[in-house]
Amino acid sequence: MLKLLLSSKADKHATNQSNLTALGVAEQHNNRERIRILRGCFIPVVSNIKSKWEKQIAKCVAKASSIIFEDLDNISSDDRNALLVVLGLLLTGTYQATLSPPGGVWQGNGTEWPQASTDTVAEGRSVLPPYDFLLFYIPICVVFM
């Protein structure tokens, strides 16, 4: 809720009846997560860097979408239907790949990896080695986005 209020440009310097700001109240209750969120907003350098990155990302996304979807209004009905089918298949395939990666995930029956491996296993962790996992997931995430 705090992040939502701050992103909606709520007044960070508003005070309550005890003349405490939101940061003061968070410090009074020793709530570390809220203190971390609020301090990030009060540090001008962090706020400026964050807003610059957000503007840069928004600019890149707008440019990419204008290039990708340029002249999309002028395509035929058949081409539009084919595009929707292809995009639906890509979305479905990448979504399914994120839910069940190749080899699956470790089910956590209380045992360890086979003797060839030195790592112990965590439940819900991919069976793929970390390097292979990244090689698989980075392209999948890009396609899904």
OpenMM code with the backbone's topology and positions (N, CA, C; nanometers):
from openmm import Vec3, app, unit

residues = "MET LEU LYS LEU LEU LEU SER SER LYS ALA ASP LYS HIS ALA THR ASN GLN SER ASN LEU THR ALA LEU GLY VAL ALA GLU GLN HIS ASN ASN ARG GLU ARG ILE ARG ILE LEU ARG GLY CYS PHE ILE PRO VAL VAL SER ASN ILE LYS SER LYS TRP GLU LYS GLN ILE ALA LYS CYS VAL ALA LYS ALA SER SER ILE ILE PHE GLU ASP LEU ASP ASN ILE SER SER ASP ASP ARG ASN ALA LEU LEU VAL VAL LEU GLY LEU LEU LEU THR GLY THR TYR GLN ALA THR LEU SER PRO PRO GLY GLY VAL TRP GLN GLY ASN GLY THR GLU TRP PRO GLN ALA SER THR ASP THR VAL ALA GLU GLY ARG SER VAL LEU PRO PRO TYR ASP PHE LEU LEU PHE TYR ILE PRO ILE CYS VAL VAL PHE MET".split()
positions = [
    Vec3(0.0831, -0.1176, 0.0000),
    Vec3(0.0000, 0.0000, 0.0000),
    Vec3(0.0883, 0.1250, 0.0000),
    Vec3(0.1963, 0.1180, 0.0738),
    Vec3(0.2877, 0.2317, 0.0824),
    Vec3(0.3485, 0.2626, -0.0543),
    Vec3(0.3900, 0.1589, -0.1272),
    Vec3(0.4464, 0.1799, -0.2601),
    Vec3(0.3424, 0.2390, -0.3543),
    Vec3(0.2180, 0.1938, -0.3426),
    Vec3(0.1106, 0.2467, -0.4263),
    Vec3(0.0876, 0.3943, -0.3976),
    Vec3(0.0853, 0.4312, -0.2719),
    Vec3(0.0662, 0.5717, -0.2356),
    Vec3(0.1813, 0.6579, -0.2865),
    Vec3(0.3033, 0.6089, -0.2721),
    Vec3(0.4187, 0.6866, -0.3167),
    Vec3(0.4231, 0.6985, -0.4692),
    Vec3(0.3832, 0.5924, -0.5384),
    Vec3(0.3813, 0.6007, -0.6840),
    Vec3(0.2684, 0.6901, -0.7343),
    Vec3(0.1676, 0.7121, -0.6506),
    Vec3(0.0569, 0.8019, -0.6858),
    Vec3(0.0862, 0.9454, -0.6456),
    Vec3(0.2105, 0.9728, -0.6124),
    Vec3(0.2567, 1.1078, -0.5771),
    Vec3(0.1932, 1.1598, -0.4480),
    Vec3(0.1763, 1.0718, -0.3506),
    Vec3(0.1274, 1.1150, -0.2198),
    Vec3(0.2343, 1.2022, -0.1538),
    Vec3(0.1911, 1.2950, -0.0702),
    Vec3(0.2832, 1.3875, -0.0046),
    Vec3(0.3665, 1.3126, 0.0993),
    Vec3(0.4963, 1.3004, 0.0734),
    Vec3(0.5863, 1.2273, 0.1625),
    Vec3(0.6169, 1.3053, 0.2897),
    Vec3(0.5907, 1.4336, 0.2848),
    Vec3(0.6257, 1.5188, 0.3974),
    Vec3(0.5052, 1.5556, 0.4842),
    Vec3(0.3905, 1.4960, 0.4565),
    Vec3(0.2716, 1.5223, 0.5375),
    Vec3(0.2937, 1.4680, 0.6785),
    Vec3(0.2373, 1.5367, 0.7770),
    Vec3(0.2545, 1.4954, 0.9164),
    Vec3(0.1198, 1.4620, 0.9781),
    Vec3(0.1257, 1.3807, 1.0830),
    Vec3(0.0039, 1.3466, 1.1563),
    Vec3(-0.0136, 1.4431, 1.2739),
    Vec3(-0.1073, 1.4123, 1.3658),
    Vec3(-0.1339, 1.5009, 1.4794),
    Vec3(-0.0152, 1.5115, 1.5739),
    Vec3(0.0710, 1.4110, 1.5736),
    Vec3(0.1909, 1.4133, 1.6580),
    Vec3(0.3083, 1.4783, 1.5865),
    Vec3(0.2826, 1.5372, 1.4707),
    Vec3(0.3834, 1.6056, 1.3906),
    Vec3(0.4916, 1.5094, 1.3400),
    Vec3(0.4525, 1.3838, 1.3102),
    Vec3(0.5445, 1.2836, 1.2561),
    Vec3(0.5118, 1.2579, 1.1096),
    Vec3(0.6158, 1.2451, 1.0278),
    Vec3(0.5957, 1.2048, 0.8887),
    Vec3(0.5790, 1.0530, 0.8843),
    Vec3(0.5520, 1.0005, 0.7653),
    Vec3(0.5380, 0.8557, 0.7503),
    Vec3(0.6673, 0.7850, 0.7898),
    Vec3(0.7799, 0.8457, 0.7553),
    Vec3(0.9088, 0.7881, 0.7935),
    Vec3(0.9254, 0.7891, 0.9451),
    Vec3(0.8826, 0.8954, 1.0100),
    Vec3(0.8907, 0.9031, 1.1557),
    Vec3(0.8060, 0.7967, 1.2234),
    Vec3(0.6861, 0.7730, 1.1701),
    Vec3(0.5988, 0.6695, 1.2267),
    Vec3(0.6599, 0.5317, 1.2065),
    Vec3(0.7156, 0.5074, 1.0880),
    Vec3(0.7792, 0.3775, 1.0615),
    Vec3(0.8984, 0.3552, 1.1540),
    Vec3(0.9765, 0.4611, 1.1783),
    Vec3(1.0897, 0.4486, 1.2697),
    Vec3(1.0428, 0.4283, 1.4134),
    Vec3(0.9327, 0.4926, 1.4495),
    Vec3(0.8786, 0.4775, 1.5853),
    Vec3(0.8348, 0.3337, 1.6103),
    Vec3(0.7773, 0.2684, 1.5067),
    Vec3(0.7309, 0.1301, 1.5206),
    Vec3(0.8371, 0.0289, 1.4791),
    Vec3(0.9545, 0.0787, 1.4403),
    Vec3(1.0677, -0.0047, 1.4010),
    Vec3(1.0304, -0.1038, 1.2903),
    Vec3(0.9559, -0.0549, 1.1903),
    Vec3(0.9172, -0.1367, 1.0764),
    Vec3(1.0221, -0.1188, 0.9667),
    Vec3(1.1117, -0.2165, 0.9552),
    Vec3(1.2273, -0.2044, 0.8669),
    Vec3(1.1901, -0.1940, 0.7190),
    Vec3(1.0901, -0.2705, 0.6778),
    Vec3(1.0525, -0.2670, 0.5363),
    Vec3(0.9991, -0.1294, 0.4974),
    Vec3(0.9135, -0.0728, 0.5802),
    Vec3(0.8585, 0.0595, 0.5506),
    Vec3(0.9668, 0.1668, 0.5567),
    Vec3(1.0589, 0.1522, 0.6506),
    Vec3(1.1694, 0.2483, 0.6605),
    Vec3(1.2533, 0.2433, 0.5341),
    Vec3(1.2809, 0.1229, 0.4843),
    Vec3(1.3604, 0.1077, 0.3627),
    Vec3(1.2890, 0.1713, 0.2434),
    Vec3(1.1602, 0.1492, 0.2311),
    Vec3(1.0835, 0.2060, 0.1200),
    Vec3(1.0827, 0.3576, 0.1287),
    Vec3(1.0555, 0.4105, 0.2465),
    Vec3(1.0453, 0.5554, 0.2625),
    Vec3(1.1808, 0.6242, 0.2498),
    Vec3(1.2857, 0.5631, 0.3000),
    Vec3(1.4179, 0.6248, 0.2870),
    Vec3(1.4609, 0.6317, 0.1419),
    Vec3(1.4234, 0.5322, 0.0623),
    Vec3(1.4542, 0.5351, -0.0802),
    Vec3(1.3883, 0.6529, -0.1484),
    Vec3(1.2719, 0.6957, -0.0984),
    Vec3(1.2022, 0.8097, -0.1577),
    Vec3(1.2604, 0.9420, -0.1098),
    Vec3(1.3156, 0.9447, 0.0083),
    Vec3(1.3656, 1.0698, 0.0635),
    Vec3(1.5072, 1.1016, 0.0188),
    Vec3(1.5797, 1.0035, -0.0292),
    Vec3(1.7153, 1.0286, -0.0760),
    Vec3(1.7049, 1.0812, -0.2189),
    Vec3(1.7404, 1.2063, -0.2440),
    Vec3(1.7199, 1.2646, -0.3760),
    Vec3(1.7936, 1.1928, -0.4876),
    Vec3(1.9140, 1.1457, -0.4602),
    Vec3(1.9916, 1.0788, -0.5646),
    Vec3(1.9207, 0.9523, -0.6099),
    Vec3(1.8706, 0.8740, -0.5136),
    Vec3(1.8007, 0.7496, -0.5466),
    Vec3(1.6728, 0.7810, -0.6228),
    Vec3(1.5978, 0.8810, -0.5792),
    Vec3(1.4738, 0.9177, -0.6468),
    Vec3(1.5011, 0.9643, -0.7886),
    Vec3(1.6063, 1.0444, -0.8072),
    Vec3(1.6387, 1.0935, -0.9406),
    Vec3(1.6808, 0.9806, -1.0331),
    Vec3(1.7625, 0.8891, -0.9822),
    Vec3(1.8068, 0.7763, -1.0643),
    Vec3(1.6870, 0.6899, -1.1014),
    Vec3(1.5994, 0.6651, -1.0042),
    Vec3(1.4815, 0.5830, -1.0298),
    Vec3(1.3931, 0.6478, -1.1356),
    Vec3(1.3688, 0.7780, -1.1255),
    Vec3(1.2824, 0.8439, -1.2232),
    Vec3(1.3492, 0.8489, -1.3603),
    Vec3(1.4814, 0.8652, -1.3653),
    Vec3(1.5512, 0.8644, -1.4943),
    Vec3(1.5398, 0.7277, -1.5609),
    Vec3(1.5581, 0.6217, -1.4830),
    Vec3(1.5458, 0.4867, -1.5375),
    Vec3(1.4045, 0.4611, -1.5863),
    Vec3(1.3046, 0.5028, -1.5072),
    Vec3(1.1658, 0.4823, -1.5480),
    Vec3(1.1356, 0.5557, -1.6779),
    Vec3(1.1840, 0.6782, -1.6908),
    Vec3(1.1617, 0.7545, -1.8139),
    Vec3(1.2315, 0.6879, -1.9321),
    Vec3(1.3547, 0.6415, -1.9106),
    Vec3(1.4302, 0.5768, -2.0170),
    Vec3(1.3628, 0.4477, -2.0616),
    Vec3(1.3158, 0.3689, -1.9667),
    Vec3(1.2478, 0.2432, -1.9998),
    Vec3(1.1186, 0.2717, -2.0742),
    Vec3(1.0423, 0.3700, -2.0283),
    Vec3(0.9171, 0.4055, -2.0956),
    Vec3(0.9439, 0.4525, -2.2379),
    Vec3(1.0514, 0.5278, -2.2570),
    Vec3(1.0866, 0.5766, -2.3903),
    Vec3(1.1243, 0.4600, -2.4820),
    Vec3(1.2029, 0.3651, -2.4303),
    Vec3(1.2438, 0.2493, -2.5103),
    Vec3(1.1240, 0.1610, -2.5456),
    Vec3(1.0346, 0.1387, -2.4500),
    Vec3(0.9160, 0.0568, -2.4751),
    Vec3(0.8263, 0.1239, -2.5788),
    Vec3(0.8083, 0.2559, -2.5680),
    Vec3(0.7253, 0.3277, -2.6641),
    Vec3(0.7850, 0.3191, -2.8044),
    Vec3(0.9175, 0.3330, -2.8139),
    Vec3(0.9825, 0.3265, -2.9443),
    Vec3(0.9721, 0.1867, -3.0038),
    Vec3(0.9963, 0.0854, -2.9217),
    Vec3(0.9888, -0.0526, -2.9696),
    Vec3(0.8469, -0.0876, -3.0132),
    Vec3(0.7479, -0.0471, -2.9356),
    Vec3(0.6099, -0.0797, -2.9726),
    Vec3(0.5670, -0.0052, -3.0979),
    Vec3(0.6165, 0.1175, -3.1174),
    Vec3(0.5812, 0.1894, -3.2397),
    Vec3(0.6436, 0.1233, -3.3622),
    Vec3(0.7640, 0.0684, -3.3462),
    Vec3(0.8286, -0.0016, -3.4582),
    Vec3(0.7575, -0.1340, -3.4858),
    Vec3(0.7285, -0.2090, -3.3810),
    Vec3(0.6668, -0.3406, -3.3972),
    Vec3(0.5248, -0.3291, -3.4518),
    Vec3(0.4474, -0.2392, -3.3954),
    Vec3(0.3063, -0.2304, -3.4304),
    Vec3(0.2752, -0.1213, -3.5312),
    Vec3(0.3794, -0.0718, -3.5998),
    Vec3(0.3592, 0.0292, -3.7026),
    Vec3(0.2730, -0.0281, -3.8141),
    Vec3(0.1747, 0.0462, -3.8557),
    Vec3(0.0868, 0.0088, -3.9657),
    Vec3(0.0061, -0.1170, -3.9350),
    Vec3(-0.0200, -0.1462, -3.8093),
    Vec3(-0.0978, -0.2634, -3.7714),
    Vec3(-0.2461, -0.2450, -3.8030),
    Vec3(-0.2918, -0.1211, -3.8101),
    Vec3(-0.4326, -0.0950, -3.8397),
    Vec3(-0.4685, -0.1261, -3.9845),
    Vec3(-0.3703, -0.1313, -4.0712),
    Vec3(-0.3973, -0.1490, -4.2132),
    Vec3(-0.3803, -0.2927, -4.2617),
    Vec3(-0.3720, -0.3911, -4.1723),
    Vec3(-0.3572, -0.5289, -4.2175),
    Vec3(-0.4949, -0.5905, -4.2395),
    Vec3(-0.4977, -0.6936, -4.3201),
    Vec3(-0.6255, -0.7576, -4.3524),
    Vec3(-0.6763, -0.8387, -4.2334),
    Vec3(-0.8011, -0.8766, -4.2428),
    Vec3(-0.8638, -0.9535, -4.1357),
    Vec3(-0.7978, -1.0904, -4.1206),
    Vec3(-0.7643, -1.1547, -4.2328),
    Vec3(-0.6990, -1.2858, -4.2273),
    Vec3(-0.5609, -1.2771, -4.1643),
    Vec3(-0.4854, -1.1727, -4.2012),
    Vec3(-0.3526, -1.1547, -4.1413),
    Vec3(-0.3629, -1.1268, -3.9919),
    Vec3(-0.4623, -1.0487, -3.9531),
    Vec3(-0.4825, -1.0194, -3.8109),
    Vec3(-0.5167, -1.1461, -3.7337),
    Vec3(-0.6027, -1.2298, -3.7899),
    Vec3(-0.6378, -1.3557, -3.7239),
    Vec3(-0.5165, -1.4478, -3.7121),
    Vec3(-0.4348, -1.4541, -3.8164),
    Vec3(-0.3140, -1.5367, -3.8116),
    Vec3(-0.2178, -1.4842, -3.7056),
    Vec3(-0.2045, -1.3520, -3.6982),
    Vec3(-0.1165, -1.2918, -3.5973),
    Vec3(-0.1654, -1.3241, -3.4563),
    Vec3(-0.2951, -1.3169, -3.4344),
    Vec3(-0.3492, -1.3500, -3.3026),
    Vec3(-0.3246, -1.4959, -3.2658),
    Vec3(-0.3371, -1.5860, -3.3645),
    Vec3(-0.3122, -1.7278, -3.3374),
    Vec3(-0.1653, -1.7488, -3.3008),
    Vec3(-0.0739, -1.6887, -3.3772),
    Vec3(0.0692, -1.7041, -3.3503),
    Vec3(0.1047, -1.6456, -3.2132),
    Vec3(0.0543, -1.5266, -3.1840),
    Vec3(0.0832, -1.4658, -3.0537),
    Vec3(0.0228, -1.5471, -2.9396),
    Vec3(-0.0953, -1.6018, -2.9607),
    Vec3(-0.1564, -1.6877, -2.8586),
    Vec3(-0.0749, -1.8126, -2.8327),
    Vec3(-0.0230, -1.8725, -2.9393),
    Vec3(0.0618, -1.9913, -2.9238),
    Vec3(0.1925, -1.9579, -2.8529),
    Vec3(0.2544, -1.8454, -2.8894),
    Vec3(0.3775, -1.8039, -2.8212),
    Vec3(0.3525, -1.7787, -2.6729),
    Vec3(0.2450, -1.7103, -2.6429),
    Vec3(0.2127, -1.6800, -2.5033),
    Vec3(0.1847, -1.8077, -2.4254),
    Vec3(0.1077, -1.8979, -2.4840),
    Vec3(0.0750, -2.0237, -2.4162),
    Vec3(0.2004, -2.1083, -2.3940),
    Vec3(0.2841, -2.1170, -2.4975),
    Vec3(0.4067, -2.1976, -2.4854),
    Vec3(0.5026, -2.1437, -2.3816),
    Vec3(0.5234, -2.0135, -2.3806),
    Vec3(0.6166, -1.9567, -2.2826),
    Vec3(0.5599, -1.9641, -2.1418),
    Vec3(0.4297, -1.9455, -2.1273),
    Vec3(0.3683, -1.9558, -1.9948),
    Vec3(0.3828, -2.0971, -1.9409),
    Vec3(0.3555, -2.1960, -2.0256),
    Vec3(0.3680, -2.3349, -1.9833),
    Vec3(0.5130, -2.3693, -1.9509),
    Vec3(0.6071, -2.3137, -2.0273),
    Vec3(0.7490, -2.3413, -2.0028),
    Vec3(0.7934, -2.2843, -1.8685),
    Vec3(0.7360, -2.1716, -1.8268),
    Vec3(0.7732, -2.1172, -1.6965),
    Vec3(0.7149, -2.1994, -1.5829),
    Vec3(0.5977, -2.2582, -1.6062),
    Vec3(0.5361, -2.3389, -1.5006),
    Vec3(0.6029, -2.4748, -1.4840),
    Vec3(0.6448, -2.5337, -1.5932),
    Vec3(0.7110, -2.6644, -1.5841),
    Vec3(0.8331, -2.6651, -1.6756),
    Vec3(0.9492, -2.6284, -1.6208),
    Vec3(1.0722, -2.6240, -1.7004),
    Vec3(1.1153, -2.7638, -1.7436),
    Vec3(1.2039, -2.7726, -1.8420),
    Vec3(1.2525, -2.9044, -1.8856),
    Vec3(1.3122, -2.9817, -1.7678),
    Vec3(1.2721, -3.1033, -1.7533),
    Vec3(1.3188, -3.1857, -1.6420),
    Vec3(1.2336, -3.1682, -1.5182),
    Vec3(1.1482, -3.0665, -1.5163),
    Vec3(1.0608, -3.0423, -1.4024),
    Vec3(1.1309, -2.9718, -1.2873),
    Vec3(1.0682, -2.9760, -1.1731),
    Vec3(1.1250, -2.9179, -1.0512),
    Vec3(1.1381, -3.0280, -0.9470),
    Vec3(1.2290, -3.0081, -0.8553),
    Vec3(1.2529, -3.1065, -0.7510),
    Vec3(1.1313, -3.1141, -0.6600),
    Vec3(1.0814, -3.2337, -0.6401),
    Vec3(0.9581, -3.2521, -0.5651),
    Vec3(0.9786, -3.2539, -0.4144),
    Vec3(1.0989, -3.2699, -0.3699),
    Vec3(1.1264, -3.2608, -0.2270),
    Vec3(1.0805, -3.3800, -0.1476),
    Vec3(1.1270, -3.4985, -0.1828),
    Vec3(1.0891, -3.6177, -0.1076),
    Vec3(1.1857, -3.6452, 0.0064),
    Vec3(1.2680, -3.5457, 0.0407),
    Vec3(1.3582, -3.5606, 0.1540),
    Vec3(1.4929, -3.6194, 0.1183),
    Vec3(1.5167, -3.6499, -0.0063),
    Vec3(1.6466, -3.7058, -0.0460),
    Vec3(1.7297, -3.5971, -0.1098),
    Vec3(1.8488, -3.6318, -0.1479),
    Vec3(1.9388, -3.5380, -0.2129),
    Vec3(1.9558, -3.5767, -0.3591),
    Vec3(2.0292, -3.4903, -0.4330),
    Vec3(2.0594, -3.5183, -0.5727),
    Vec3(2.1363, -3.6502, -0.5819),
    Vec3(2.1425, -3.7078, -0.6995),
    Vec3(2.2263, -3.8285, -0.7163),
    Vec3(2.3706, -3.8006, -0.6741),
    Vec3(2.4434, -3.9046, -0.6481),
    Vec3(2.5785, -3.8934, -0.5937),
    Vec3(2.6727, -3.8113, -0.6812),
    Vec3(2.6466, -3.7994, -0.8114),
    Vec3(2.7363, -3.7256, -0.9002),
    Vec3(2.7356, -3.5763, -0.8682),
    Vec3(2.6290, -3.5268, -0.8097),
    Vec3(2.6179, -3.3842, -0.7804),
    Vec3(2.6502, -3.3578, -0.6342),
    Vec3(2.7092, -3.2400, -0.6087),
    Vec3(2.7468, -3.2065, -0.4711),
    Vec3(2.6439, -3.1152, -0.4050),
    Vec3(2.5502, -3.0586, -0.4835),
    Vec3(2.4512, -2.9665, -0.4281),
    Vec3(2.3357, -3.0421, -0.3646),
    Vec3(2.2872, -2.9911, -0.2520),
    Vec3(2.1633, -3.0446, -0.1987),
    Vec3(2.0487, -2.9723, -0.2688),
    Vec3(1.9311, -3.0264, -0.2607),
    Vec3(1.8197, -2.9769, -0.3405),
    Vec3(1.7182, -2.9062, -0.2523),
    Vec3(1.6586, -2.8032, -0.3075),
    Vec3(1.5495, -2.7340, -0.2396),
    Vec3(1.4202, -2.7674, -0.3132),
    Vec3(1.3139, -2.7869, -0.2392),
    Vec3(1.1854, -2.8168, -0.3013),
    Vec3(1.1444, -2.7037, -0.3932),
    Vec3(1.0899, -2.7404, -0.5086),
    Vec3(1.0446, -2.6415, -0.6043),
    Vec3(1.1540, -2.5834, -0.6911),
    Vec3(1.2768, -2.6263, -0.6703),
    Vec3(1.3900, -2.5775, -0.7500),
    Vec3(1.4003, -2.6602, -0.8780),
    Vec3(1.4379, -2.5948, -0.9867),
    Vec3(1.4494, -2.6626, -1.1150),
    Vec3(1.5568, -2.7701, -1.1086),
    Vec3(1.5324, -2.8784, -1.1803),
    Vec3(1.6282, -2.9869, -1.1878),
    Vec3(1.7471, -2.9472, -1.2754),
    Vec3(1.7252, -2.8513, -1.3675),
    Vec3(1.8330, -2.8051, -1.4546),
    Vec3(1.9456, -2.7412, -1.3732),
    Vec3(2.0703, -2.7571, -1.4166),
    Vec3(2.1800, -2.6833, -1.3524),
    Vec3(2.1593, -2.5325, -1.3729),
    Vec3(2.2122, -2.4489, -1.2840),
    Vec3(2.1866, -2.3041, -1.2917),
    Vec3(2.2196, -2.2411, -1.4266),
    Vec3(2.3312, -2.2783, -1.4880),
    Vec3(2.3692, -2.2185, -1.6168),
    Vec3(2.2674, -2.2547, -1.7256),
    Vec3(2.2306, -2.3823, -1.7315),
    Vec3(2.1315, -2.4266, -1.8302),
    Vec3(1.9954, -2.3635, -1.8030),
    Vec3(1.9643, -2.3471, -1.6758),
    Vec3(1.8379, -2.2849, -1.6372),
    Vec3(1.8298, -2.1425, -1.6923),
    Vec3(1.9391, -2.0649, -1.6779),
    Vec3(1.9406, -1.9284, -1.7303),
    Vec3(1.9346, -1.9267, -1.8824),
    Vec3(2.0073, -2.0178, -1.9476),
    Vec3(2.0035, -2.0249, -2.0939),
    Vec3(1.8631, -2.0562, -2.1441),
    Vec3(1.7866, -2.1288, -2.0671),
    Vec3(1.6497, -2.1602, -2.1060),
    Vec3(1.5543, -2.0458, -2.0715),
    Vec3(1.5666, -1.9911, -1.9516),
    Vec3(1.4666, -1.8962, -1.9034),
    Vec3(1.4793, -1.7548, -1.9587),
    Vec3(1.5990, -1.7082, -1.9871),
    Vec3(1.6125, -1.5715, -2.0377),
    Vec3(1.5386, -1.5541, -2.1709),
    Vec3(1.5598, -1.6413, -2.2711),
    Vec3(1.4814, -1.6257, -2.3953),
    Vec3(1.3311, -1.6436, -2.3729),
    Vec3(1.2934, -1.7360, -2.2859),
    Vec3(1.1513, -1.7582, -2.2580),
    Vec3(1.0880, -1.6328, -2.1995),
    Vec3(1.1558, -1.5689, -2.1063),
    Vec3(1.1032, -1.4466, -2.0460),
    Vec3(1.0938, -1.3331, -2.1471),
    Vec3(1.1932, -1.3230, -2.2353),
    Vec3(1.1891, -1.2185, -2.3389),
    Vec3(1.0708, -1.2393, -2.4319),
    Vec3(1.0483, -1.3637, -2.4751),
    Vec3(0.9351, -1.3928, -2.5629),
    Vec3(0.8044, -1.3663, -2.4902),
    Vec3(0.7956, -1.4031, -2.3639),
    Vec3(0.6730, -1.3835, -2.2872),
    Vec3(0.6429, -1.2337, -2.2715),
    Vec3(0.7465, -1.1547, -2.2490),
    Vec3(0.7243, -1.0100, -2.2350),
    Vec3(0.6748, -0.9521, -2.3655),
] * unit.nanometer
topology = app.Topology()
chain = topology.addChain("A")
for resn in residues:
    res = topology.addResidue(resn, chain)
    for name in ("N", "CA", "C"):
        topology.addAtom(name, app.Element.getBySymbol(name[0]), res)
